[in-house]
Amino acid sequence: MKKIYRLTILFSLIGICISSCKHSELDLVPTNDKVGATVYTSKEGYKAGLAKLYASFGLGHSSGATALSDIGGLNVSFVDFLRLFWLSQELTTDEAICGWGDAGIPDLVQMKWTADNQFLRGLYSRAIYQITVCNEFLRESTAEKLASRNVSDSEEIRNFRAEARFLRAFQYWVLLDGFGNPPFVTENDVIGKQAPKQIQRSELFKYVESELKAIDGDLVDVKANEYGRADKGAAWALLARLYLNAEVYTGIPKYTEAITYAQKVINGGYRLAANYKNLFLTDNNITSKDEMILTINYDANKTQNNGGTTYIINASIDPATMDAASFGIPGGGWSGNRVRSTIPAIFGDYSGATDKRAMFFGSKIQNDNLAEFGDGLKAIKFRNVSSLGVPSLEPGGTFCSLDFAIFRLAEQYLIYGEAVLRGGTGGSVSQAVDYVNELRRRAYGDASGNVSFVDLDFFLDERVRELYWEGFRRTDLIRYNRYTEASYLWPYKGGAKSGIEVEATRKLFPLPTADIISNTNLIQNKGY
């Protein structure tokens, strides 16, 4: 049984009940005003409170109930963080296409979303919800609160606070990357006095950067924490990702800093997993633990919802034409997602015979019919089975136990190389090539896939080959100026079968209409 950082029984005691998505979300406190007095009375109580923050990544509701949602106004199947984030990063790009008719899905596929798109509102609200619970934990764990409850201000409590600040910084990065200019509140703001103020993208960048640096001394050392909890390596990995995209976020490049923090991660004691395939199997917490920097943990029996890796796996399987049981979901398969034709073209040989990272099912590459599941290859690297082929079953045969890596070492290799080629100092092209060839030797099983020359276009394509369907593509295409532009097209971009240019303003998502109406401090992003 995998060790998952989760204290399910205590969640109902410390649940923060948010049932609407209005301007006051960032001002909310627990509906039970006895939370602090009854739960935060010991170190164990604070650890339970911290567990709540992590659980909000993998559950749709703080209680764990599958029929409930932390996010009001959204189908309970749609409220999991990973599902919403994945949709925003993948379905809006050439890496994924879906023919489902759920309101908002076709708009994401064709880059025609509006400020009322339920999935974008869901992501925005989920991020704000998670920021809110982090703020509340930080309010309840100040030195003054600890003293009033006779709880020692120990090193472990300081570790807990640093982790809460990291999780909040991560969600502010999600808003920074996707929405640019969101409402902003920390634990220091007075609750309920006024609607949250809006923060501009460049200022939010500075905040996330400063938070991640400020907590470095209080986070535990690399790989010294429980599996699924943040340590120094997670903060360094987010900083490297933040700096790689700094020019997009602020107009000021920070590629040298990206190299610095990617190198800190690389030198921190992580190692590539021996087998790429094992990264996406249910015992990845054992076979691939040394590559994992931070994961969202799932258990088919204890974290049941239709998001997370349950969504990623089921949505790519058609039980009528594929053996769902071989993917560990004998009762599942939702016939939804596949890749667009540009992705197998990037692999060249997409059979998996040479580059083992190419894990696709099907024979038709073209996406002639948006609604036809057979039009397009299915990405099948995520499976609900172990490296020994044993499925992780629950009675219904649908929910999955595959942990998802928010950060893993391979990304840092690719950040290092791209940042070097973009002019960052402190690294070298030869080292970048060496790192890439480590990835490619794993992928090919030998040195036959090694390269001696790399350029920026190579790194964009290599990120597809290594990281497809892991939630990177939208951010990558924007950084390369190929997201909205006519210079790079894919099927149904802009609604045209062969793809067309779309408005540059779509590099940011809109703030939800409901928030704009209810919070007069907010100004909508351009173009919406």
C-alpha positions as CSV (number, residue, x, y, z in Angstrom):
1,M,0.0,0.0,0.0
2,K,1.6,3.3,-1.1
3,K,2.3,5.8,1.6
4,I,0.0,8.8,0.9
5,Y,0.1,12.0,2.9
6,R,-3.6,12.1,3.7
7,L,-5.6,12.2,7.0
8,T,-9.0,11.6,5.6
9,I,-10.9,11.2,8.9
10,L,-9.8,14.7,10.1
11,F,-10.7,16.5,6.9
12,S,-14.4,16.8,7.9
13,L,-13.3,18.5,11.1
14,I,-11.2,21.2,9.4
15,G,-13.1,21.5,6.1
16,I,-13.4,25.0,4.8
17,C,-16.8,25.1,3.1
18,I,-16.9,27.2,0.0
19,S,-20.0,26.8,-2.0
20,S,-19.9,29.8,-4.4
21,C,-17.5,31.5,-6.7
22,K,-18.0,35.2,-5.9
23,H,-15.6,38.0,-5.2
24,S,-15.5,37.2,-1.5
25,E,-13.8,33.8,-2.1
26,L,-10.5,35.0,-0.9
27,D,-12.1,36.5,2.2
28,L,-13.8,33.3,3.4
29,V,-13.1,31.6,6.7
30,P,-14.4,28.3,7.9
31,T,-18.1,28.2,8.5
32,N,-17.4,26.5,11.8
33,D,-15.9,29.2,14.0
34,K,-14.7,26.6,16.4
35,V,-12.2,25.2,14.0
36,G,-9.1,26.8,15.6
37,A,-10.2,26.0,19.1
38,T,-11.0,22.4,18.5
39,V,-8.4,21.3,15.9
40,Y,-5.3,23.5,16.2
41,T,-4.5,22.5,19.8
42,S,-1.4,20.4,19.2
43,K,1.3,19.6,16.7
44,E,-0.8,16.7,15.4
45,G,-3.8,19.1,14.9
46,Y,-1.6,21.4,12.8
47,K,-0.4,18.4,10.7
48,A,-4.0,17.5,10.1
49,G,-4.6,21.1,9.0
50,L,-1.7,20.8,6.6
51,A,-3.0,17.6,5.3
52,K,-6.2,19.4,4.3
53,L,-4.1,21.7,2.1
54,Y,-2.6,18.8,0.2
55,A,-5.9,17.0,0.0
56,S,-7.4,20.0,-1.9
57,F,-5.2,19.0,-4.8
58,G,-6.5,15.5,-5.1
59,L,-10.1,15.7,-3.9
60,G,-13.2,17.4,-5.2
61,H,-14.5,18.1,-1.7
62,S,-12.6,18.4,1.6
63,S,-14.6,15.6,3.2
64,G,-13.7,13.2,0.4
65,A,-17.3,12.7,-0.5
66,T,-17.7,12.1,-4.3
67,A,-21.1,13.8,-4.5
68,L,-20.0,17.0,-2.9
69,S,-17.9,19.9,-4.3
70,D,-15.7,22.6,-2.8
71,I,-16.6,24.7,-5.9
72,G,-20.2,25.8,-6.3
73,G,-22.0,25.9,-9.7
74,L,-19.8,23.3,-11.3
75,N,-20.6,19.6,-11.9
76,V,-18.9,17.5,-9.2
77,S,-17.1,15.6,-11.9
78,F,-15.3,18.7,-13.0
79,V,-13.9,20.2,-9.8
80,D,-10.7,18.4,-9.2
81,F,-7.6,20.6,-9.6
82,L,-5.7,18.4,-12.0
83,R,-8.6,17.9,-14.4
84,L,-9.2,21.6,-14.7
85,F,-5.5,22.5,-15.0
86,W,-5.0,19.8,-17.6
87,L,-7.9,21.0,-19.7
88,S,-6.5,24.5,-19.7
89,Q,-2.9,23.4,-20.6
90,E,-3.7,20.6,-23.0
91,L,-7.1,20.9,-24.6
92,T,-6.4,24.5,-25.7
93,T,-3.3,23.2,-27.7
94,D,-2.2,20.7,-30.3
95,E,-1.5,18.1,-27.7
96,A,-5.2,17.1,-27.1
97,I,-8.5,17.2,-28.7
98,C,-11.9,16.1,-27.4
99,G,-15.2,15.6,-29.1
100,W,-17.4,15.7,-26.1
101,G,-20.3,18.3,-26.2
102,D,-20.2,19.4,-22.6
103,A,-20.7,23.1,-22.5
104,G,-17.3,24.8,-22.7
105,I,-15.3,21.8,-24.1
106,P,-15.7,22.7,-27.8
107,D,-14.8,26.2,-27.0
108,L,-11.5,25.1,-25.4
109,V,-10.7,22.8,-28.3
110,Q,-11.3,25.6,-30.8
111,M,-9.8,28.4,-28.8
112,K,-13.2,30.2,-28.7
113,W,-13.7,30.4,-24.9
114,T,-15.5,33.3,-23.3
115,A,-15.5,34.7,-19.8
116,D,-18.3,32.3,-18.9
117,N,-16.5,29.1,-19.8
118,Q,-17.3,26.8,-16.9
119,F,-13.9,25.0,-16.9
120,L,-11.9,28.1,-16.9
121,R,-14.1,29.5,-14.1
122,G,-13.6,26.2,-12.3
123,L,-9.8,26.4,-12.5
124,Y,-9.8,30.0,-11.3
125,S,-12.1,29.1,-8.5
126,R,-10.2,26.0,-7.5
127,A,-6.9,28.0,-7.4
128,I,-8.6,30.6,-5.2
129,Y,-10.1,28.0,-3.0
130,Q,-6.7,26.5,-2.4
131,I,-5.2,29.9,-1.7
132,T,-8.0,30.5,0.8
133,V,-7.4,27.4,2.8
134,C,-3.6,28.1,2.8
135,N,-4.3,31.7,4.1
136,E,-6.5,30.3,6.9
137,F,-3.9,27.8,7.9
138,L,-1.3,30.5,8.1
139,R,-3.6,32.8,10.2
140,E,-4.1,29.9,12.6
141,S,-0.4,29.1,13.0
142,T,1.1,32.4,13.9
143,A,3.3,32.6,16.9
144,E,0.6,34.4,18.8
145,K,-2.0,31.7,18.0
146,L,0.4,29.0,18.9
147,A,1.2,30.6,22.3
148,S,-2.6,31.1,23.0
149,R,-3.1,27.4,22.5
150,N,0.0,26.3,24.4
151,V,1.5,24.8,21.3
152,S,5.3,25.0,20.9
153,D,6.5,27.1,18.0
154,S,8.7,24.2,16.9
155,E,10.8,23.7,13.8
156,E,8.2,21.2,12.6
157,I,5.4,23.8,12.8
158,R,7.7,26.2,10.9
159,N,8.1,23.5,8.3
160,F,4.3,23.2,8.1
161,R,4.0,27.0,7.5
162,A,6.6,27.0,4.8
163,E,4.8,24.2,3.0
164,A,1.5,26.1,3.2
165,R,3.3,29.1,1.7
166,F,4.7,27.0,-1.0
167,L,1.3,25.5,-1.9
168,R,-0.2,29.0,-2.0
169,A,2.7,30.3,-4.2
170,F,2.0,27.4,-6.6
171,Q,-1.6,28.3,-6.9
172,Y,-0.7,32.0,-7.4
173,W,1.6,30.7,-10.2
174,V,-1.3,28.9,-11.7
175,L,-3.3,32.2,-11.7
176,L,-0.2,34.2,-12.9
177,D,0.3,31.8,-15.8
178,G,-3.3,31.4,-16.9
179,F,-5.2,34.6,-15.8
180,G,-2.4,37.1,-15.3
181,N,-4.1,39.6,-13.1
182,P,-6.2,37.9,-10.4
183,P,-7.5,39.1,-7.1
184,F,-4.9,38.9,-4.4
185,V,-5.1,38.3,-0.6
186,T,-2.7,36.9,1.9
187,E,-3.1,35.9,5.6
188,N,-2.3,39.5,6.6
189,D,-5.4,41.0,5.0
190,V,-8.4,41.8,7.2
191,I,-11.2,39.4,6.4
192,G,-14.5,40.7,5.2
193,K,-13.7,44.4,5.2
194,Q,-13.5,44.9,1.5
195,A,-13.4,43.0,-1.8
196,P,-9.9,41.7,-2.7
197,K,-7.8,44.1,-4.8
198,Q,-6.5,43.1,-8.2
199,I,-2.7,42.4,-8.6
200,Q,-1.0,43.0,-11.9
201,R,0.9,40.2,-13.5
202,S,4.4,41.6,-13.0
203,E,3.7,42.3,-9.4
204,L,2.3,38.8,-8.9
205,F,5.5,37.4,-10.4
206,K,7.6,39.3,-7.8
207,Y,5.3,38.0,-5.0
208,V,5.6,34.3,-6.0
209,E,9.4,34.7,-6.5
210,S,9.8,36.4,-3.1
211,E,7.7,33.8,-1.3
212,L,9.6,30.9,-2.7
213,K,12.9,32.4,-1.8
214,A,11.7,33.4,1.7
215,I,10.6,29.9,2.7
216,D,13.8,28.2,1.6
217,G,15.3,28.1,5.1
218,D,12.2,26.6,6.6
219,L,11.4,23.9,4.0
220,V,12.9,20.5,4.8
221,D,15.9,19.4,2.8
222,V,15.5,17.7,-0.5
223,K,13.9,14.2,-0.2
224,A,13.7,14.6,3.6
225,N,9.9,15.0,3.6
226,E,7.1,12.5,3.4
227,Y,6.2,11.4,-0.1
228,G,3.8,13.9,-1.7
229,R,4.9,16.8,0.5
230,A,7.0,19.8,-0.6
231,D,10.6,20.3,0.2
232,K,13.4,22.6,-0.9
233,G,13.6,20.9,-4.3
234,A,9.9,21.6,-5.0
235,A,10.5,25.3,-4.4
236,W,13.6,25.3,-6.6
237,A,11.7,23.5,-9.3
238,L,8.9,26.1,-9.3
239,L,11.4,28.9,-9.3
240,A,13.2,27.4,-12.4
241,R,9.8,27.1,-14.2
242,L,8.9,30.7,-13.1
243,Y,12.2,32.1,-14.4
244,L,12.0,30.2,-17.7
245,N,8.7,32.1,-18.4
246,A,9.7,35.4,-16.8
247,E,9.9,37.2,-20.1
248,V,6.3,36.3,-20.8
249,Y,5.1,37.2,-17.4
250,T,7.0,40.5,-17.0
251,G,8.8,41.4,-20.2
252,I,12.2,40.9,-18.5
253,P,14.1,37.6,-19.2
254,K,15.6,35.7,-16.3
255,Y,17.2,32.8,-18.1
256,T,20.3,32.9,-15.9
257,E,18.2,32.5,-12.9
258,A,16.3,29.6,-14.6
259,I,19.7,27.8,-15.1
260,T,20.7,28.5,-11.5
261,Y,17.6,26.9,-10.0
262,A,17.3,24.1,-12.5
263,Q,20.9,23.2,-11.6
264,K,20.1,23.3,-7.9
265,V,17.4,20.7,-8.5
266,I,19.7,18.6,-10.8
267,N,22.4,18.6,-8.2
268,G,20.0,18.1,-5.3
269,G,20.1,14.3,-5.3
270,Y,17.3,13.4,-7.7
271,R,17.9,10.7,-10.4
272,L,16.1,9.8,-13.6
273,A,13.9,6.7,-13.3
274,A,15.4,3.8,-15.2
275,N,12.3,3.2,-17.3
276,Y,10.2,6.1,-18.7
277,K,7.1,3.9,-18.8
278,N,7.2,3.3,-15.1
279,L,6.7,7.0,-14.4
280,F,3.1,6.6,-15.4
281,L,2.2,3.4,-13.6
282,T,0.6,3.0,-10.2
283,D,3.8,2.0,-8.4
284,N,5.7,5.1,-9.6
285,N,6.1,6.0,-6.0
286,I,8.5,3.1,-5.7
287,T,10.0,2.6,-9.2
288,S,10.3,6.3,-10.0
289,K,10.5,7.9,-6.6
290,D,14.0,9.4,-7.2
291,E,12.8,11.4,-10.2
292,M,9.7,12.7,-8.6
293,I,10.0,16.1,-6.9
294,L,6.4,16.6,-5.9
295,T,3.3,14.6,-6.7
296,I,-0.4,14.7,-6.4
297,N,-1.3,11.3,-4.8
298,Y,-4.3,9.3,-5.8
299,D,-5.9,6.1,-4.4
300,A,-8.7,4.3,-6.2
301,N,-10.5,3.5,-3.0
302,K,-9.8,6.6,-0.9
303,T,-9.6,9.6,-3.2
304,Q,-12.4,8.9,-5.6
305,N,-13.5,11.5,-8.0
306,N,-13.7,11.9,-11.8
307,G,-10.7,14.1,-12.0
308,G,-7.0,13.6,-11.6
309,T,-5.4,10.6,-13.2
310,T,-8.8,8.9,-13.2
311,Y,-9.9,11.5,-15.8
312,I,-6.6,11.4,-17.8
313,I,-6.8,7.6,-18.1
314,N,-10.5,7.0,-18.7
315,A,-10.9,9.9,-21.2
316,S,-8.4,8.4,-23.5
317,I,-9.8,4.9,-23.5
318,D,-12.7,3.6,-25.7
319,P,-14.0,0.3,-24.2
320,A,-15.6,-0.6,-27.5
321,T,-12.3,-0.7,-29.4
322,M,-9.7,-0.9,-26.7
323,D,-9.1,-3.5,-23.9
324,A,-10.0,-1.2,-20.9
325,A,-9.0,-3.9,-18.4
326,S,-5.4,-3.9,-19.7
327,F,-5.3,-0.2,-18.6
328,G,-6.6,-1.2,-15.2
329,I,-10.1,0.2,-15.7
330,P,-12.3,-2.8,-16.6
331,G,-15.5,-0.7,-15.8
332,G,-14.3,2.5,-17.3
333,G,-13.3,4.1,-20.6
334,W,-15.0,7.4,-21.6
335,S,-14.0,7.8,-25.2
336,G,-13.0,11.5,-25.1
337,N,-9.4,12.7,-25.6
338,R,-6.8,11.9,-28.2
339,V,-3.9,13.8,-29.7
340,R,-4.0,16.1,-32.7
341,S,-2.0,15.2,-35.9
342,T,0.9,17.5,-35.1
343,I,2.0,15.4,-32.2
344,P,2.9,12.1,-34.0
345,A,4.6,14.3,-36.6
346,I,6.9,15.6,-33.9
347,F,7.9,12.1,-33.0
348,G,8.4,11.0,-36.5
349,D,8.4,7.3,-35.7
350,Y,5.4,7.3,-33.3
351,S,5.2,3.5,-33.1
352,G,7.3,3.3,-30.0
353,A,9.7,1.0,-31.7
354,T,12.6,3.5,-31.4
355,D,11.6,6.2,-29.0
356,K,9.8,4.4,-26.2
357,R,8.1,7.6,-25.0
358,A,5.8,7.4,-28.0
359,M,2.9,5.5,-26.5
360,F,-0.1,5.8,-28.7
361,F,-3.0,3.6,-29.8
362,G,-4.8,3.7,-33.1
363,S,-4.1,3.9,-36.8
364,K,-5.6,7.2,-38.0
365,I,-3.5,10.2,-37.3
366,Q,-5.8,12.8,-38.9
367,N,-8.5,14.6,-36.9
368,D,-11.0,14.8,-39.7
369,N,-14.1,14.7,-37.5
370,L,-13.9,16.5,-34.2
371,A,-16.6,14.3,-32.6
372,E,-15.2,11.0,-33.9
373,F,-13.0,9.3,-31.2
374,G,-11.3,7.2,-33.9
375,D,-10.0,10.3,-35.6
376,G,-6.6,10.8,-33.9
377,L,-4.2,8.7,-31.9
378,K,-4.9,8.0,-28.3
379,A,-2.1,8.8,-25.8
380,I,-1.9,5.8,-23.5
381,K,1.2,6.4,-21.3
382,F,-0.9,6.8,-18.2
383,R,-2.2,3.5,-16.9
384,N,-3.9,2.2,-13.8
385,V,-1.6,-0.8,-13.5
386,S,1.7,-1.4,-11.8
387,S,5.1,-2.1,-13.4
388,L,4.2,-5.8,-12.9
389,G,1.0,-5.4,-14.8
390,V,-1.2,-5.6,-11.7
391,P,-4.3,-3.3,-11.8
392,S,-5.2,-1.1,-8.9
393,L,-8.8,-1.9,-8.7
394,E,-11.8,-0.6,-6.8
395,P,-15.3,-2.2,-7.1
396,G,-16.4,-0.1,-10.0
397,G,-13.3,-0.6,-12.0
398,T,-13.0,3.1,-12.9
399,F,-11.1,5.1,-10.3
400,C,-7.3,5.1,-10.4
401,S,-4.4,5.0,-8.1
402,L,-1.8,6.7,-10.3
403,D,0.1,9.6,-8.7
404,F,0.8,12.6,-10.9
405,A,4.1,14.4,-10.9
406,I,3.7,18.2,-10.6
407,F,7.5,18.4,-10.9
408,R,9.9,15.8,-12.0
409,L,13.6,15.9,-12.8
410,A,13.3,15.6,-16.6
411,E,11.6,19.0,-16.8
412,Q,14.6,20.6,-15.0
413,Y,17.0,19.1,-17.6
414,L,14.9,20.7,-20.4
415,I,14.6,24.0,-18.6
416,Y,18.4,24.1,-18.2
417,G,19.0,23.5,-21.9
418,E,16.4,25.9,-23.2
419,A,17.6,28.7,-20.8
420,V,21.2,28.2,-22.0
421,L,20.2,28.6,-25.7
422,R,18.1,31.7,-24.8
423,G,21.3,33.4,-23.5
424,G,21.3,32.5,-19.8
425,T,24.7,32.4,-18.2
426,G,26.1,29.9,-15.8
427,G,25.5,26.9,-18.0
428,S,26.9,25.4,-21.2
429,V,25.5,24.0,-24.5
430,S,27.6,20.9,-24.0
431,Q,26.1,20.2,-20.6
432,A,22.6,20.9,-22.1
433,V,23.3,18.3,-24.8
434,D,24.5,15.8,-22.1
435,Y,21.3,16.3,-20.2
436,V,19.1,15.8,-23.3
437,N,21.0,12.7,-24.2
438,E,20.4,11.2,-20.7
439,L,16.7,11.5,-21.5
440,R,17.0,10.1,-25.0
441,R,19.2,7.2,-23.9
442,R,16.4,6.2,-21.5
443,A,13.8,6.7,-24.2
444,Y,15.7,4.7,-26.9
445,G,17.3,2.1,-24.6
446,D,20.7,2.9,-26.0
447,A,22.7,5.8,-27.6
448,S,21.0,5.5,-31.0
449,G,18.8,8.5,-30.3
450,N,21.6,10.8,-29.1
451,V,22.0,14.2,-30.6
452,S,25.1,16.4,-31.0
453,F,23.3,19.6,-32.1
454,V,20.4,21.3,-30.3
455,D,18.6,24.6,-30.9
456,L,15.5,26.2,-29.5
457,D,13.1,24.4,-31.9
458,F,14.7,21.1,-30.8
459,F,13.9,21.9,-27.2
460,L,10.2,22.8,-27.9
461,D,9.8,19.4,-29.7
462,E,11.8,17.5,-27.1
463,R,9.4,18.9,-24.4
464,V,6.6,17.3,-26.4
465,R,8.4,14.0,-26.6
466,E,9.2,13.9,-22.9
467,L,6.3,15.8,-21.3
468,Y,3.2,15.4,-23.5
469,W,-0.1,15.3,-21.6
470,E,1.7,16.4,-18.4
471,G,0.3,19.9,-18.4
472,F,3.0,22.0,-20.1
473,R,2.0,22.6,-23.7
474,R,0.0,25.9,-23.5
475,T,2.8,27.6,-21.5
476,D,5.5,26.3,-23.8
477,L,3.7,27.5,-27.0
478,I,3.2,30.9,-25.5
479,R,6.8,31.2,-24.6
480,Y,7.8,30.3,-28.2
481,N,5.2,32.7,-29.7
482,R,3.4,29.8,-31.4
483,Y,0.2,29.7,-29.4
484,T,-2.1,32.3,-31.1
485,E,0.1,33.1,-34.1
486,A,-0.3,32.0,-37.7
487,S,3.3,30.6,-37.7
488,Y,2.1,27.4,-36.1
489,L,-1.3,25.8,-36.8
490,W,-3.0,22.6,-35.7
491,P,-6.4,21.0,-36.4
492,Y,-9.4,23.1,-35.2
493,K,-7.2,26.0,-33.9
494,G,-9.5,28.9,-34.1
495,G,-12.4,26.7,-35.2
496,A,-11.0,25.9,-38.7
497,K,-10.2,22.3,-39.6
498,S,-6.7,23.1,-40.8
499,G,-6.2,25.8,-38.1
500,I,-6.1,29.6,-38.2
501,E,-4.5,32.4,-36.3
502,V,-6.4,33.6,-33.2
503,E,-6.4,36.8,-31.2
504,A,-3.2,37.4,-29.3
505,T,-5.2,38.3,-26.2
506,R,-6.0,34.6,-25.9
507,K,-2.6,34.1,-24.4
508,L,-4.4,35.0,-21.2
509,F,-7.7,33.5,-20.0
510,P,-10.5,35.8,-19.0
511,L,-11.4,36.5,-15.4
512,P,-14.9,34.9,-14.8
513,T,-17.8,37.2,-15.6
514,A,-19.3,36.5,-12.1
515,D,-16.2,37.8,-10.4
516,I,-16.0,40.9,-12.6
517,I,-19.6,41.7,-11.8
518,S,-19.4,41.2,-8.0
519,N,-15.9,42.7,-7.4
520,T,-15.6,46.2,-8.8
521,N,-11.9,46.2,-8.1
522,L,-11.3,43.8,-11.0
523,I,-10.6,44.9,-14.6
524,Q,-11.2,42.2,-17.2
525,N,-8.2,41.0,-19.3
526,K,-8.0,42.6,-22.7
527,G,-10.0,41.0,-25.5
528,Y,-12.8,39.7,-23.3
